[in-house]
């Protein structure tokens, strides 16, 4: 598999693909990041003619394929292993009009792809022509200011409110008064934006390195946008917790989110994570499905919050309520059914690892039961629990208790069986042994049998059949006594 080309290599291919009299520019984020000395990722190109034939010629030189990512715009995406390049026609009569139609001045700069790149042809940066900056984006970057290209920039596309927050958080820019005011006015219109667009923008926000996601979410909350796109998360603001916590539920959640990449790395790295495709969130970076789970793990708390007689604050069954709530979020943001199931398992089980602290020393049966309940996301469940715990440091929480939880997390992940549990008997076998018809009882019997097999108590079919008969007698006796 070929490596993704360097920015200079992409520009060289674009230069070679230019037709007679045709002009093209590198625009937007790549120009901004080059000025800031940040790593350059995907490039955006603008051409002063039809985008599709130009994109096809560039793709041929780069060994990529071309498709149209949206029916709403005449842009095309060149996809290669490791990244992509977007190619669009000019929006408006000239480059200045195109840049003026963008969201923020930091994204409204360009470098022309010229035949003789001169000083820029060093292979280290964009290898493009002189900076074109009609709106003063470079000066805004220099003073840490986030300024809109036009007063109507956010109203034209309310999704830009989310992008503005991400840009401000990642680049540590401060929206000026005009930008903040425009964002507040545009925030309610986010309710009319397609759910998949909101989902993808929030996923892009969660893909940023900490603490940028938390910073962006705080900004969105302050602008009134979070209440529109994720009211379940916004509803955690100001929800006070018990003395085991040092922050309200919202700030606790954002702190837990900050821990995700570090905890994943400490427990072995992203190779142990279910891939985004397996989790049901394709095309997202590796950490993002897990970040969503941490972000939503406590959304059930406001609905169940109680204050006890002694003033203690309780959140009984918030894990169960949170799992139910995520179904509605999935419908609104167009999550796949697989990803809703992924989130549901991790939210429902995020307290389980903490409960195992009370079962020390761990037995093989306890580990088998835990694995069964969180399969196939064992690693993810350990990470969510640990991030949750590390963000819980109230006056009733000792460092020793956090250390015990950390040791338990490592122990569970190292000891839990990684190999598939052998299927000694099938569902048909269970029905024959127990003399029952297809139904829920078959699944219950198989789950009970699987736990015993994983715990090492059952190793052959004869023992499995004997266990099932005893399991049915015990279940019947339990039912008679209830």
C-alpha distance (Angstrom), angle and dihedral (degrees) to the residues before:
residue distance angle dihedral
X1 . . .
X2 3.78 . .
X3 3.79 118.4 .
X4 3.78 117.7 -112.7
X5 3.83 107.2 -91.6
X6 3.78 121.7 -107.5
X7 3.81 118.6 -105.5
X8 3.78 88.4 -106.6
X9 3.80 89.8 51.6
X10 3.80 91.4 51.9
X11 3.78 91.3 49.4
X12 3.80 90.6 48.4
X13 3.81 90.1 53.3
X14 3.80 90.7 47.9
X15 3.80 90.9 49.5
X16 3.80 90.8 52.2
X17 3.82 90.5 48.1
X18 3.82 95.6 55.7
X19 3.78 114.2 116.4
X20 3.79 125.5 -140.7
X21 3.82 109.2 -62.3
X22 3.79 91.9 0.2
X23 3.80 121.6 134.2
X24 3.80 130.6 -162.2
X25 3.80 136.9 180.0
X26 3.78 140.4 -160.8
X27 3.81 104.4 -126.7
X28 3.77 142.9 179.0
X29 3.78 126.7 1.8
X30 3.78 98.9 13.5
X31 3.80 91.9 55.3
X32 3.79 90.8 46.3
X33 3.80 93.8 48.0
X34 3.80 92.3 46.7
X35 3.81 89.3 55.9
X36 3.80 90.4 49.1
X37 3.80 93.4 47.6
X38 3.80 91.4 -117.5
X39 3.82 123.3 144.9
X40 3.78 112.1 -87.0
X41 3.79 115.7 -126.4
X42 3.80 126.1 166.3
X43 3.80 116.7 4.8
X44 3.79 128.5 -139.6
X45 3.80 117.5 -147.7
X46 3.79 128.2 -167.1
X47 3.79 122.2 -161.6
X48 3.82 128.2 -167.3
X49 3.80 92.3 -132.7
X50 3.81 138.3 40.6
X51 3.78 109.3 -31.7
X52 3.81 100.5 -150.1
X53 3.83 100.2 64.6
X54 3.81 91.7 42.5
X55 3.83 90.8 49.0
X56 3.81 89.3 49.6
X57 3.80 92.2 53.7
X58 3.81 92.1 47.7
X59 3.80 91.5 47.0
X60 3.81 91.3 51.3
X61 3.80 90.1 56.0
X62 3.80 93.3 45.7
X63 3.78 97.3 42.3
X64 3.80 93.2 -118.5
X65 3.79 135.6 129.1
X66 3.80 128.2 -120.1
X67 3.78 130.3 -135.2
X68 3.81 137.5 157.0
X69 3.83 109.1 -109.8
X70 3.79 94.1 -165.5
X71 3.78 137.5 25.5
X72 3.80 89.6 -149.6
X73 3.79 96.3 67.8
X74 3.80 135.4 41.1
X75 3.81 91.9 -125.8
X76 3.79 128.2 122.9
X77 3.78 133.7 -155.3
X78 3.79 125.9 -140.9
X79 3.79 107.2 -151.4
X80 3.80 122.9 -158.4
X81 3.77 135.1 160.8
X82 3.78 106.6 -71.3
X83 3.80 100.5 13.1
X84 3.76 149.7 -10.3
X85 3.81 144.1 -113.4
X86 3.81 122.2 -138.2
X87 3.80 120.2 -146.1
X88 3.82 121.9 -166.4
X89 3.79 136.4 170.6
X90 3.79 119.1 -116.9
X91 3.79 112.6 -79.2
X92 3.77 101.2 -137.5
X93 3.79 133.9 1.7
X94 3.81 97.2 -54.6
X95 3.80 145.4 2.8
X96 3.80 94.3 -85.4
X97 3.80 91.0 55.9
X98 3.80 90.0 48.2
X99 3.82 92.5 52.0
X100 3.80 92.4 44.8
X101 3.82 89.2 57.2
X102 3.81 92.1 60.1
X103 3.81 125.9 96.8
X104 3.82 109.0 -112.5
X105 3.78 132.4 14.6
X106 3.81 89.7 -120.8
X107 3.82 86.6 66.5
X108 3.80 95.8 41.5
X109 3.79 101.7 82.0
X110 3.79 129.9 102.0
X111 3.77 144.2 -172.7
X112 3.78 118.4 -153.4
X113 3.78 119.3 -126.8
X114 3.79 97.8 -125.6
X115 3.78 132.0 -174.0
X116 3.80 92.0 -121.7
X117 3.82 106.5 34.9
X118 3.80 93.9 -177.4
X119 3.79 113.9 -177.9
X120 3.77 92.4 10.5
X121 3.79 94.4 60.4
X122 3.80 96.3 91.1
X123 3.77 99.5 111.1
X124 3.79 90.1 -125.6
X125 3.79 100.6 91.3
X126 3.78 136.0 9.5
X127 3.80 98.0 -44.2
X128 3.80 88.0 -145.8
X129 3.77 135.6 124.0
X130 3.80 132.2 -80.5
X131 3.78 121.1 -48.7
X132 3.80 116.1 -87.8
X133 3.80 108.5 -158.4
X134 3.82 112.0 159.6
X135 3.83 95.4 162.0
X136 3.80 100.5 47.1
X137 3.79 98.5 -107.7
X138 3.79 93.7 151.4
X139 3.80 91.9 56.0
X140 3.80 90.6 47.9
X141 3.79 90.4 52.8
X142 3.78 91.0 49.4
X143 3.80 92.8 56.4
X144 3.83 96.0 38.8
X145 3.79 95.1 -112.4
X146 3.79 127.4 145.6
X147 3.79 109.3 -153.4
X148 3.79 130.7 173.7
X149 3.78 121.4 -118.9
X150 3.81 90.3 -134.2
X151 3.82 136.4 0.8
X152 3.80 91.0 -110.5
X153 3.82 95.1 48.2
X154 3.81 94.7 108.8
X155 3.77 96.9 36.0
X156 3.80 90.2 57.3
X157 3.80 89.2 60.4
X158 3.83 116.2 7.7
X159 3.81 90.6 -163.2
X160 3.79 85.3 76.4
X161 3.81 87.6 75.2
X162 3.81 87.9 70.5
X163 3.79 91.7 45.1
X164 3.78 91.0 49.4
X165 3.81 90.7 54.9
X166 3.80 91.8 48.0
X167 3.80 92.2 48.2
X168 3.80 92.0 48.0
X169 3.81 92.4 48.8
X170 3.80 98.3 44.2
X171 3.80 95.7 44.4
X172 3.82 95.6 34.2
X173 3.78 92.1 -122.6
X174 3.79 124.1 155.4
X175 3.82 116.3 -134.4
X176 3.79 109.6 -126.9
X177 3.79 120.1 -125.4
X178 3.80 93.2 -93.6
X179 3.82 92.8 51.2
X180 3.81 93.2 46.6
X181 3.80 91.8 48.2
X182 3.79 92.7 48.4
X183 3.82 90.0 49.3
X184 3.81 92.1 52.8
X185 3.79 91.0 49.9
X186 3.81 93.2 47.2
X187 3.83 96.4 43.5
X188 3.84 97.2 87.3
X189 3.81 89.9 54.5
X190 3.82 89.1 64.5
X191 3.79 85.5 82.4
X192 3.80 87.8 72.7
X193 3.80 96.2 50.5
X194 3.81 116.2 104.8
X195 3.80 110.8 -92.9
X196 3.80 94.2 -127.3
X197 3.81 91.0 56.2
X198 3.81 90.9 51.7
X199 3.82 90.2 45.7
X200 3.80 93.0 51.9
X201 3.80 93.2 46.8
X202 3.80 92.2 49.4
X203 3.80 89.2 48.1
X204 3.81 89.6 52.5
X205 3.80 88.3 51.3
X206 3.82 91.2 51.2
X207 3.81 90.3 49.5
X208 3.82 92.1 65.6
X209 3.78 119.5 100.3
X210 3.82 116.7 -97.1
X211 2.93 135.6 -61.8
X212 3.83 90.5 26.3
X213 3.85 96.5 77.9
X214 3.80 92.7 52.8
X215 3.80 91.1 44.8
X216 3.81 91.4 50.9
X217 3.81 93.0 48.1
X218 3.81 91.1 51.1
X219 3.79 89.0 51.2
X220 3.81 91.8 49.0
X221 3.79 89.6 50.0
X222 3.79 91.2 51.7
X223 3.80 91.3 49.1
X224 3.79 92.9 51.0
X225 3.80 92.6 -116.1
X226 3.80 97.8 111.0
X227 3.79 90.6 60.1
X228 3.81 87.9 59.2
X229 3.80 102.1 43.8
X230 3.84 100.8 30.3
X231 3.81 108.8 14.4
X232 3.81 89.0 163.1
X233 3.80 89.9 63.4
X234 3.80 94.6 39.6
X235 3.79 87.9 53.3
X236 3.81 89.6 66.2
X237 3.80 92.0 68.5
X238 3.78 112.3 112.0
X239 3.82 94.4 4.9
X240 3.79 100.9 139.0
X241 3.79 121.0 -145.5
X242 3.79 137.2 -156.6
X243 3.79 126.9 -79.3
X244 3.80 92.2 -85.2
X245 3.81 87.0 72.3
X246 3.79 129.2 66.5
X247 3.83 96.7 -164.7
X248 3.78 138.9 40.9
X249 3.79 117.1 -96.5
X250 3.82 94.0 -92.5
X251 3.80 96.1 51.5
X252 3.81 90.8 40.8
X253 3.80 88.6 55.5
X254 3.80 93.7 49.4
X255 3.80 91.3 48.2
X256 3.81 90.3 50.8
X257 3.81 87.9 51.0
X258 3.80 90.4 56.0
X259 3.82 90.2 58.6
X260 3.83 96.7 55.7
X261 3.84 102.5 92.9
X262 3.80 93.5 41.2
X263 3.80 94.8 49.2
X264 3.80 91.9 47.1
X265 3.81 89.5 52.1
X266 3.81 93.2 47.3
X267 3.80 92.7 51.3
X268 3.79 94.6 50.5
X269 3.79 109.8 -70.3
X270 3.78 140.6 -93.8
X271 3.81 93.0 -51.7
X272 3.82 87.1 81.7
X273 3.80 93.9 52.9
X274 3.76 121.3 97.2
X275 3.79 105.5 -107.3
X276 3.80 116.3 -107.2
X277 3.82 88.1 -108.0
X278 3.81 91.1 53.0
X279 3.82 90.4 47.0
X280 3.80 91.6 49.7
X281 3.80 99.4 -110.8
X282 3.82 102.6 101.4
X283 3.80 121.5 -166.7
X284 3.82 92.4 22.0
X285 3.83 118.9 123.0
X286 3.80 116.1 -97.8
X287 3.83 98.4 -96.0
X288 3.79 97.9 43.9
X289 3.85 101.9 86.0
X290 3.80 89.1 50.7
X291 3.81 91.3 45.9
X292 3.82 88.7 55.4
X293 3.82 89.8 53.2
X294 3.80 92.6 51.3
X295 3.80 90.9 45.0
X296 3.82 91.7 55.2
X297 3.81 101.3 33.2
X298 3.83 95.5 105.6
X299 3.81 102.1 33.1
X300 3.80 90.1 115.4
X301 3.81 94.6 62.6
X302 3.83 101.4 88.4
X303 3.81 91.9 53.8
X304 3.82 94.1 54.9
X305 3.81 102.7 31.8
X306 3.80 113.0 136.8
X307 3.79 133.6 174.4
X308 3.79 113.1 -140.7
X309 3.78 127.6 -142.2
X310 3.80 92.4 -93.6
X311 3.80 91.5 48.5
X312 3.79 94.2 -99.1
X313 3.81 115.4 148.5
X314 3.78 116.4 -131.2
X315 3.81 133.5 -170.5
X316 3.79 103.1 -173.4
X317 3.83 114.6 -175.7
X318 3.81 95.1 -1.1
X319 3.80 87.5 139.2
X320 3.80 91.3 59.3
X321 3.81 93.3 44.4
X322 3.81 90.6 47.8
X323 3.78 91.1 54.4
X324 3.81 89.7 53.2
X325 3.81 92.4 47.6
X326 3.78 93.8 53.0
X327 3.80 89.8 65.2
X328 3.81 89.3 66.0
X329 3.79 91.7 46.0
X330 3.78 88.9 51.7
X331 3.78 92.1 53.2
X332 3.80 92.6 48.3
X333 3.82 96.1 46.0
X334 3.80 94.9 37.7
X335 3.79 95.5 -117.4
X336 3.78 115.6 174.2
X337 3.79 117.3 -106.3
X338 3.79 88.4 -114.3
X339 3.81 91.8 56.4
X340 3.81 92.1 47.4
X341 3.82 87.6 53.6
X342 3.82 90.1 47.9
X343 3.80 91.7 52.2
X344 3.79 91.7 42.8
X345 3.80 93.6 55.8
X346 3.80 94.4 47.3
X347 3.81 94.7 44.8
X348 3.80 94.0 45.3
X349 3.81 92.9 47.9
X350 3.81 101.5 37.0
X351 3.84 91.7 108.2
X352 3.81 96.0 48.1
X353 3.78 98.5 87.9
X354 3.80 90.0 53.2
X355 3.79 89.7 53.3
X356 3.80 89.5 55.0
X357 3.81 88.8 63.7
X358 3.81 86.2 73.2
X359 3.80 92.0 52.1
X360 3.79 96.8 62.0
X361 2.93 126.5 178.7
X362 3.79 92.3 48.8
X363 3.78 116.8 -129.0
X364 3.78 125.3 -150.9
X365 3.79 88.4 -115.7
X366 3.83 92.3 55.1
X367 3.80 90.2 49.8
X368 3.79 90.9 47.4
X369 3.80 91.4 51.1
X370 3.81 91.5 48.6
X371 3.79 92.8 48.7
X372 3.79 92.0 48.1
X373 3.80 92.4 52.9
X374 3.82 95.6 48.7
X375 3.80 100.2 35.0
X376 2.96 127.9 162.3
X377 3.83 91.6 19.3
X378 3.80 101.9 54.8
X379 3.79 95.7 136.4
X380 3.79 92.3 45.8
X381 3.80 92.1 50.3
X382 3.80 91.2 53.7
X383 3.81 91.1 49.3
X384 3.82 93.8 48.7
X385 3.80 91.2 49.8
X386 3.79 93.0 48.7
X387 3.81 94.4 47.1
X388 3.81 88.5 49.5
X389 3.81 91.0 50.3
X390 3.80 96.0 46.2
X391 3.80 89.0 54.4
X392 3.82 91.8 53.6
X393 3.80 108.4 83.7
X394 3.79 109.0 140.5
X395 3.79 126.0 150.1
X396 3.81 90.5 -89.1
X397 3.80 91.7 54.2
X398 3.79 118.6 88.2
X399 3.77 127.5 -156.3
X400 3.77 87.3 -123.5
X401 3.82 91.8 59.7
X402 3.80 90.9 50.5
X403 3.80 89.8 49.0
X404 3.83 90.5 50.6
X405 3.80 90.3 51.9
X406 3.80 90.6 48.7
X407 3.81 91.9 50.3
X408 3.79 90.3 47.4
X409 3.80 91.4 51.3
X410 3.79 91.5 52.9
X411 3.80 91.3 44.7
X412 3.79 94.7 49.8
X413 3.77 93.1 47.6
X414 3.81 92.5 48.2
X415 3.81 95.8 44.4
X416 3.78 102.8 38.7
X417 3.78 112.7 101.5
X418 3.80 112.3 -99.8
X419 3.81 96.7 -173.3
X420 3.81 120.5 83.5
X421 3.79 113.7 -92.0
X422 3.84 110.0 -107.2
X423 3.80 113.7 -109.4
X424 3.78 101.4 -134.6
X425 3.80 94.5 171.1
X426 3.79 130.9 24.8
X427 3.78 128.5 -138.7
X428 3.80 89.0 -99.6
X429 3.81 89.1 53.1
X430 3.81 90.5 51.8
X431 3.80 91.8 51.7
X432 3.80 91.4 49.9
X433 3.81 94.0 47.6
X434 3.80 94.6 46.4
X435 3.78 97.0 33.1
X436 3.81 93.2 -128.5
X437 3.78 135.4 136.2
X438 3.81 126.1 -119.6
X439 3.81 111.7 -69.8
X440 3.83 145.1 101.2
X441 3.80 92.2 -54.1
X442 3.80 90.4 67.4
X443 3.79 91.9 57.1
X444 3.80 91.7 45.3
X445 3.78 90.9 52.3
X446 3.79 92.4 48.5
X447 3.82 91.2 50.3
X448 3.79 91.9 50.9
X449 3.80 90.8 47.3
X450 3.80 92.5 47.9
X451 3.80 90.6 54.2
X452 3.80 91.0 54.3
X453 3.80 92.6 46.3
X454 3.80 92.3 50.4
X455 3.79 91.0 46.8
X456 3.81 88.2 56.1
X457 3.81 94.2 -116.7
X458 3.82 94.4 116.3
X459 3.79 124.2 42.6
X460 3.80 107.4 158.6
X461 3.80 141.8 37.6
X462 3.81 95.3 -103.7
X463 3.79 92.1 56.1
X464 3.79 90.0 44.9
X465 3.81 92.4 54.4
X466 3.80 91.3 47.8
X467 3.80 90.6 50.0
X468 3.81 92.5 50.8
X469 3.82 92.3 52.7
X470 3.80 91.3 49.6
X471 3.82 90.7 44.5
X472 3.83 90.2 54.3
X473 3.82 92.2 49.1
X474 3.81 91.4 49.2
X475 3.79 91.4 46.9
X476 3.80 91.8 49.7
X477 3.81 91.6 48.2
X478 3.79 90.2 50.1
X479 3.79 90.7 51.8
X480 3.80 92.7 50.0
X481 3.78 91.9 52.3
X482 3.80 95.7 49.7
